[in-house]
Structures are given as structure tokens and as C-alpha cells.
């Protein structure tokens, strides 16, 4: 019997992508901390000069810089863990897709702040991007029809649902607009960057091996449905 093995489910490829995602997130986190050191040494001048200032056309480009800036060390420390965890989970299926997702959630988070925030407020921090990664991780498995990613999304959603409370008005000193904008971008990204091969791939051709007895009408045969084959492969990878 000839079978079709999906590259996305190849264990060697998954391990390689996970390793690449780890180093990408480690490098990103190091960059954020180096920027924080420079910002702290300059009395947080970077925060003032490059934070998101709402409704100011000359500061529109700052929506791509603000996620790397923080108001103090406590702000950075609070964001570092979630940024690494959700960033890694968003990146381990492919770093190129992850970079496009990061650009998307930075834009939606920053745009929400730039358009709707009060004009006297300057907003910085990676939390909007973190919310984008969170939304992406929660929904990705459903759109990709991927059992492992669906389980990850379910666990992450149940474990960190409390963070959604900071995406609604009422939390002092927290940019709920940035959180909400990032979350919307992440949810949209799960659809935009979905694995289209999961639904577009044709059914695998099945040919009898040499000397095999052909099946006759009424004889049970193994399903060649690609979705079922993918599900069985993932269960086998999990040892179930």
C-alpha cells in the first residue's frame, strides 16, 4: 500500500523547527533586554521618544518600535516569560510564518492604540504582541485540523484565560486597547496563516502490493481520508 506522509508531521522536521523557534525567541528576548538596558541608562528617553502617541501622524511608525520598549524593569520582567512561552508556541510550526504573524499583531495592537487611545498617553510594551500570540496559539489547531496544536491551544486557553481580563476597560495603567488589538490580530492570524495543505491535499492513492489479494465488494478496507490519516499519525506520534 502506498501512503502519503505529510511534511508537517515529520518528527525530524518538527524537532528542527522547534529548535529554530527556541533560538529565535531567545535572540528576541535578548534584544528586548539589551534595549531595556540602553533605555534605562538614558533615563527611559526611548520610551518617551518612541512610544505610541495616539493620533499623531509623525509617530505612526512607532507602533513597530513600541513593543520593544518598557516603562521599567518590573514591566519587562512581567512580559518576558509570556513573550517567550507564547512566542515559542507560535513559532515552532515555522519561523517564517511566525515573523509574518509578529508583524500582523504588532500592527493591529499598535493601530488600536494609535487610533483610540487618549492623545496625552504614551504606550509601550510587548503585551499587545503577547496577546496576539495567545490568540493565534488557541485557534491555530482548529483551523489547521491538527490534533497536537488543538490540544496545546485548549491547555493554553484554559490555563491563561485570566489574561483576557486585562483586554477589557477598567485596569489602571494597562493598555487594554493594545491587548485587545493584539488579540484580534492573533485570532485573525490563525485563519490567515492556516495550513491550507490540510484541506487542499488530495487523497493518497492506494495501490495493492505485489502478490496482494485484491479486495472484493463488501470487504472492509482502511480509510484513505486524508484528515483521518493525519489524525491517526498524530495519535501515533503521541504514543496513543
N, C-alpha and C positions, 0 to 999 in steps of 0.2 A: 504494500500500500504506500503510495506517495503522499507525504504530508508537507504542509507549508508552515515553517517556523517563523513567527513574526520577529523582526529585529528588535522591537521594543521590549520583547520578553526574554531576550537572550541574557542569561545571568552575567556573562562576562562583560557584555556591553553595559548592563545596569551598574555593575561594580565600577567600571571605568567612569561612567557619568557621575556616580556618587562621589568618587574620589575627586573628580574635576570640580564638582559643586562645592565640596568641602574647601578646597583651596581658593576658589573664587570668593566664597563667603569669608574665609579667614583674611584674605587680602583686602576685601571691602571693609571689614571691621577694623583692620589695622589702619587703613586710610582714614576712617572716621575718627579714630583715636588720635592719630597724628594731627589732623585738622583741629581737633579739640585742644591739643597742647598749644598749637600756634594761636588759636583763638583766645585761650586762657592767658597766654603770655602777652597778648596785645589788649588785655582788659576787655575781651569779648567785643572788640571792634568789628570783627567779621559778622557777628550776629546782627549788629545794628545796620551794617552797610549792605549785607546780602540776604537778610531775611525777607520774607514775603510781605511787602507793604501793599495792602489792598487798594485797588482802583488807581494805581499809579503806572501808566504805560511804560515809563522808563525803568520800572523794576519788574517787569513781566518775566524777564529771563531768569530772575532769581528763584522761580519755582523749581528749577532744576538744581539749584545750589543749596537751597534751604534744608533739604533732607540730610545734608552732611554736617549741619551746624546745630549746636545745642546751647542752652542758656547757662548751664552749669554742669559740674561733674555728676551730680545726682541724676540729672536729666539724661545724660549719656549712659550712665550705668543702668538706669531703668529700661532703656531701649536696646542695649547691647544683646542681652540674652534672647528676647523675642526676635530681634532682627536676624540673629544667626540661625535660630531654630527654624523659623518660618521661611527665611531665605533659602536655607539648605533644602527644605522640603519642596520648595517651589522650583529649585534649580536641578534637583537630582535626575529629572527626566530629560534634561537637555539645557545646557548653559546658554546657547543662542536664543532659545525661546525665553529663558529667564531674563536675559538682558532686555529683550523687547517688552516683556511684562513689566520690568522695573521702570522703563521709560513711560509706559502707559499709566501705571499707578502714580508715579511722580507727577505726571501731567494732570491727572484727574484730581488728585489730592490738592496740588498747588492751585489749580484753577478754581476749585471750590472756595479756597481761602481768598484768593485774589479777587474773585467776583463778589462774594457775600460777606466777608469779614468787615468789621469797622475799620475806617481808614487810619485811625491812630494806633492800630495794633500791628506789631511786627511778629511774624510767626516763623518758627524754625523747628527742626526735629525730624527724626526718621519715623515717627509713629504713624504718619499717614501711609508711608510705604509699607510698614509692617501690617497695617490693616489690609492693604491691597494683597500682600502675600497670603494673609489669613483667608480672605475671601476666595482667592484662587485655589488654595490647598483644599478648602472644604468642598468646592464644587467640581474640581478637575476630574476626579474619578468618575463622577456621574456622566459627564459629557464624553469622556474617553471610553466609557464602558470597561473600566479597569478595576478589578476587584481589590487589588492591593491599595491603589490610590483612594478608592472609595472607603476602605477601612481606615486609612490614615485620616481622611477628611472627617469621618464620623468621630474618631477619637479626639482629634484636634478641636473640632467644633464643640463637642461635649465638655472637653477639659478647659477650654478657654472662652466659653460663651460669655463669661462675665466681662470680657474686654469690650463687648458691644455696648455696655452701659456708658462708656466714655465716648460713644459715637452719637449721643443724643445731648441736647442742650441741658445745662444745669451743673456741669462740673467746672468749678472755678479754676482758671489758669490753664485749662486744657482746650486745645483747638478741636472741638467736636466736628467742625466743618471739614478740617483736614482729614480726620479719621473717617468720616462718612464718605468723602470724596474718594479716598483711597480704597475703601471697602467696595464701593460701586465699581471702581476701575478693576479691582481684583475679580469680582464676580463676572464682569464683562470679559475679562481676560480669559477666564476659564472656558468661555464659549469661543472667543476669537482664536485662541491658540489651541483649541481642542485637536486631538489626534484624528484627523479625517480618514486615515487608513483603517481605523477600527470599523468604519461603516462602509467605506468605498471599496475595500479589498474584495475581490471575487472569491467565491467558494473554492476551496482546494480541490483539484482534480484527484479522483481516486481511480487507480488502475490496479487490477489484480496482479499479484506477483507471479512469476513463472511457476507453473505447476499448481497454482491455487485453484480451488474449485469455484467456478462462477456461482454467484448467488441466484436463486430462483425466486419467482414471485411468492411472497408470503414469508420469506426468510428474513429475520431481523438483521438489520445492518447498522453499523456505527454511524452516528450522525456526523455529517460533514459541515454543519452550520458553523461559519467562522466565529460567531460570538460564543457558541458553546465550546468550540475547540479552545478559544482563548481563555475562557473561564476554567476549563479543566487544566490547562497548562499552568495558570496562576495558582490553582489549588495544589498542584503537584510541586510547584516551587516553594510553597509554604509548608510542604510536608503533610498536607491533609489528604 
